[in-house]
């Protein structure tokens, strides 16, 4: 069996789930939006690199560097878009930090 025989999306999802606790370790129970953004950028960078290497399979050299750049940029865009509803004045993070606002 080889990496190409695996479902790469499923593998990346499993790695991503395992990575989150490590990347967000120490951020605290009430993280600031800036801390969340910083950790998300780091998470996207790591996931982009991992995805490129997995997708590239046996490729090495300049082709892999191009894939890393492509996948990392894609992950940054995806994470940024997904987090718009979480960060910001009316985002989920604000609601988690100020539960009284929603009860009022």
PyMOL commands that set and color helices and strands:
alter all, ss='L'
color gray80, all
select helices_A, chain A and resi 3-5+8-23+33-56+62-83+92-97+99-103
alter helices_A, ss='H'
color red, helices_A
deselect
rebuild
show_as cartoon
